[in-house]
Amino acid sequence: MGIIERIKEIEAEMARTQKNKATEYHLGQLKAKIAKLRTQLLEPPKGSSGAGEGFEVTKFGHGRVALIGFPSVGKSTLLTMLTGTHSEAASYEFTTLTCIPGIIHYNDAKIQMLDLPGIIEGASEGKGRGRQVIAVAKSSDLVLMVLDASKSEGHRQILTKELEAVGLRLNKRPPQIYFKKKKTGGISFNSTCTLTHVDEKLCYQILHEYKIHNAEILFREDATVDDLIDVIEGNRKYMKCVYVYNKIDVIGIDDVDNLARQPNSVVISCNLQLNLDRLLARMWEEMGLVRVYTKPQGQQPDVSEPVVLSTDRGGCTVEDFCNHIHRSLVKDVKYVLVWGTSARHYPQHCGLQHNLNDEDVVQIVKKKETDEGGRGRFKSHSNAPARISDREKKAPLKT
């Protein structure tokens, strides 16, 4: 029996098992088994050499956005409108067969947008190059899930289920659970709050399913069984996702209003070019990009080309800003002058751990190189070589 068949068999067993106090331990073990099998499914087959066939797209710009959705929902049209890059669009499904990149120039920043082939139900098992599509989505900073506003709401649930099956968690934060394997000492179970979904016995059973008999685990929040399994697996990716409902020009105004009020949702129409500016603003807001302008001493700030920082790519502190310019700059910094919304007064003397906000102006003051000792004949430091053998030998006298 293959891995996919075993997963389907366990899912069928979970579906026919009643959920109550008596069966919660059994269901917890079944969830752990499914998570283990899905991890095995993502691993490359044994004996395979080299990398698998995927989409080779070099990272470019200050951020990366991936377009994910079913075939024929308007992903290629959206890419063409926002970036100007031509992506084939036709009235039949699976027009896009590979990954097509484009660049959005917005707020003096360059954002790379990837048009990926449409994924179908069963993509997490490899159907329709689904694994390659999801692998590219994992490497991006933001996922735009493009949905057809005229279709049922079930499409959004199917896509979310497929992405969660391969370890992507959309619009979630990592659970506050501390987990560490040990060599000896058994399992140490502690919690700083009241647990309603997990108890010590269930935790022990899930750890034994993973053949972990010595570990330290601490719950800092009321987490579920799925959160505990995610922490034990350790290969989950927590990403931001914006649900983009296209083709709002074919539905009523009441339906558009209901879709627009849903959390993390934006309604657009590529056909009539409606609300595209709001989509770009939402992308900028979710990616958390910060523009920082440099100011040379005694001159006006250089606003032509900002340094773009982000929390996901390094951080937004003064130290990250210095490292972005040059790695060796941090050790030469004496202090930094900051103008902008992050400063309490203008200018503010700041250290390396100061957090910068969007459109701040920064001037770096470096340490001065001081001469060692006095001057002239009182100079304590000589420029001569330390060893006699390294001194420059004079030419012999002519006789």
N, C-alpha and C positions, 0 to 999 in steps of 0.2 A: 504494500500500500504506500502511495506517494505522500509527500508532505501536504499537498493541497487536499487530498482525500481525507487525511487525518484531521486537518483543520475543519473541514466541512462536517465530519462525523462528530467532533467535539462541539461545534456550534449547534448541531441538531440536538445533541444531548442537553445543552444549556437551554435551548428553546423549549424542550418538553419538561424541564425541571421546574417545579414550583419554587417561587422565591419566598422563603420564610426563615425564621431563626434556626430551624433544624438543618436547612440546606445551604446556609450561607458559607459554611466551611468548604463544602463540596464545590460550590460555584466558584469560590476563590481559587481552589486548586485547578479547576478547569480553565479559568482565565490565565493562570500562570503557564499552563501547558500550551495554550494558544499563542501566548507571547513568545515562548521559547521556539515554537515551530515557525512562527513568522520571522524570527531573527535568523533561523537556519535557511529560510526561503530566500532572504536577501543576500546571504553569503554566496560568494562565487563557488561553483562546483569544484570538488577536489580534483587535483591533477591539471587544472587549467592554468596555462601560462600566459602572462601579459594581461593587459587591461582589456575589459570587454568593449563591445561596440557601443559607443555613446555619441553625444553631441559635443563636438569640440568647439567651445566658445570661450575666448579669452576674456577675462574680466577687464572692464574698461570703465573709466569715470569714477564718480564719487559714490555711486549706489547702483544696485541691481534690482530690477523688478521683473518678475516672471508672470506671464499671462497663462492661466490654466482654465480649461473649460471643456465642455462637450464640443463636438464638431459643429460647424456652421452656427456659431453664436455671435460672430463679429470680431474675433480676436485680431485677424489680419487687417481688417478695415480700421480698427482702433489703432494698431501699430502704425499704419500708413498715415493716419491723420495726426498723430502726436509727434512722430519722428520724421516724417517725410520719406522714410525708407519704403520702397515698393515691396509689398508682400502679396503674393498671388491670392486673389479672392474670387470665388466663383459660387454658383448656386448649388453645387454638389458638395457632399461631405468629404472630409480628409483631403482638402485642397493643399494644405500645408503638410509636407511630409518630413521636414527637418526643422532645426531651430534657426530662426532668422532674427539677428540682432539689429537694434536701432538705437539712436542716441537722442534723448530729449534735452534740449538746452532750456533750463528753467532756473530763474533766480541766480544767474551767473554760475550755475553748477551743471555738470554733465551726468545724466542718469541713463544707465543702460537698460533698455527694455527688450525682453526676449519673447518672441512669438513662438510658442511651442505647439506641436501637433495636438489635435483634440484627443482627450483620453475618454475611455469608455468604461463601463462597469466591468470589474475584474482586472483593472490596470495594475493593481498591486500584485497580482499573480503573474504579470508579464504580458497580458493581452494588449495588442495594438501598440507595442513599444512603450507600454505604460511605465515600466521601471526606469527607462532612460529619461522620460519626461519628468518624472518625479525626482530623479537624481539631480537634474538641472535646477528644479524648483528649490531643492534643499540648499543649494549654493547661493541663492538670492537673498536679498535683505527684506523683500516684501513680496507677497503673493497677491496678485489681482485675480480673483475668481470671477470670470466673465460668465454671466448667466443670461438666458433668454427670458425677458419679462413676461412673454406671452405663454411660456411653458409652465408646468406645475412646479411647486416648491420642492418636490422630491429630488430634483436634479442637484440642488444644493446639499441635501443630506447624503446623496450617493457619493458626490465628490469629496465631501468631508470624511466620509467613512473610508474611502479609498486612500486618502492621504494619511489618515490616522493609522491605517493598517501597516504602513511602511515607516511609522515612527515620527510623523509630522504632527505637531500639536498647534492648532490655529487659535490665535488670540487667547492663549493661556500662559500663565507664568509657571516656572518650575516649582513643584511642591516643596514646602518647607520641611523636608525630612533629611536628617543626617544619617548616612549609612556608610559603614566602613568594615571591610573584611579583616579578620584577625587570624592568627595562626593557632592560638589556643584560647581557652577561657569560656567556651560556650557562647550562647546568644544573650546579649544584654539588651533588654527592652525597656525604654523609658518614654515618657511623654510629658510635655509641659501644659497640656490642656486636656479636657475631657474628650475621649474618642467615642464616636457613635457608629462608625462604619467598620472599624478594625479593632480587634482585641488581640491579646498576646498569643492565644492559641492559633488564631488564623494567621498571624504573622509567622509563627514557627512553622506552620504547614507550608506556607508559600516559600519560605527560605529552604525548607527541606526538599521541596520540589526542584529547586535550583542546586541542590546538593551543597548548601551552605550551612555549616554546623557551628561556625565560630564567627560571630559578627557583633557589631555594636550599632544599634538603631535607636534614633531619637526623633519623635514626632513633635514638631513645633506648631502644628495646626491640625484641625480635624480632617485628615485626608481619607480618601477612599482606597479600595483595594487596587484600582487601576493606577492611582498615583504611586502606591507602594511598588507595584510591578515596574512602572516606568523608571523609578529610582534604582531598582535592582538591575534592570537591563542596562541603564546608563548610556544608551545610544539615541535618546529622543532629541528632537530639534524643535524648539519653541519659537514659532514665527508669527509675525503680524500678517493679517489677511484683511483685504477690503473686498466686499462682495459688490461687483459692478453689474447692475441690471441694464442690459442693452435692449434696444427696440421698444422703448416706452411710447413711441409714436403710434403703435398698433393697439394699445390698451386704453382704458378709460382713465380719467383724471383721479377718480377715487382709488383705483388700484395703484396708480403711480404714487399717490400720497401715502398709502399703506406701506409700499416697498421702501420709500424714502425715510420713513420713520423707524425702520428696523435698525438695530445696532450694527455699526461697521458696514453700512450699505450706502452706495451712491447710485443714482439713476441717471442714465445717459441715453442719447440716441445718436449713433454714428451717421445715420441716414440724413437727419436734419441738423447735425452738429450741435446738439443741445447739451448743456451742463458739462462740457469738456474742461472748462476752466476750473470748475469746482472739483473735478476729479484730480487735476494736477495739484491743486492746493491741498487736497486730502492726502495724496501720495507724499507730498513734502512734509506734512504734519506727522504722518505715521512713521516716516523714515527718520525723523528727528535730526535732519542735517543742520549744521551750525556754520555760518559764514563768518570768518574772522579776517579783518583787514589789518595790514601791517602799516606802521608809521615810522619812517626813518627820523632820527633825531633832528629837530629844527626844520622839518619839512611837513608838507600836507600828507594826510593818509593816502595810500595807494588803493583806490576803490575799483581799479580796472580788473584785477584778478585776485579774488579772495582765497584764503586757505579754508577748505571745506572739511570739517570734522564731523564725526557722528559717534554716538554712544556704542553702536554695534561694531564699528571699525576703529578700535583703539581707545576712544574716550574723548572728552571735551574739556580737559583741564589744560592749564598753561604748559605743563610738562609735555602733554601729548602734542600741543601746538609746536613746541620747540623741536620735538622729535620728528614732526612732519617736515620741518624745514631742513634740519640736519641732526644726525644722531649725536655729534660731539658738541652741540650748542648748549645742552643742559648744564654741563659742568662749568661753563663760562658765564652763566647768568648770575648777575648780582641781585637785581630785582626787576619787576615788570610794571609798567604803567598801563592801566586799562581805562578806556572810555567806553561807555555803553550801559545797557540795562543790568549787567552783572555787577557794576561798580556802585558803591554807596555815594561817592562824590567823584568829581572829575578833576584831574585824573586820580586814580587810586593806586597806591603802591601794593602790589600783590606778590605772593609767592608762587611756587610751582604747582601747588595743589588747588589753586583758585579755579572754580568752574566758570567757563565762558558761555555766554549766550549768543544768540544769532545777531549778526551785524555789530559785534564788538570791535573796537580798534585797540591794537596792542602795540606797545613800543618796548623793546627789550633793551635793557641797560646791562652791558657786560662788565666783568671785573677788569680793572686796570692792571696792566703788567708793571709791577714795581721793580725798580733796580735794587739788586742786593748790595748792601754795604754803602760806603761813601763814594766820593768823587775824586778824580785826580790821583795824587799820591796817597790819599787816605782810603782808596778803594781796596776793600778786603777781598773782592773776587776778581781773579785774573782770567783773561780770555785765552791764556796760553794752554796748551795741552797738558794733561795731568802727568803723562809719562814722558820721560826724556826721549825715549825711542820714537815717540810720535812727533817730536818737534821737527820743523823743517830744517834740513841741513844746508849750511851755506856752501857755496862753491869753493873749492880749494884756491888759495892765492897763487897767482902766477909768479914764477921765479925766473 
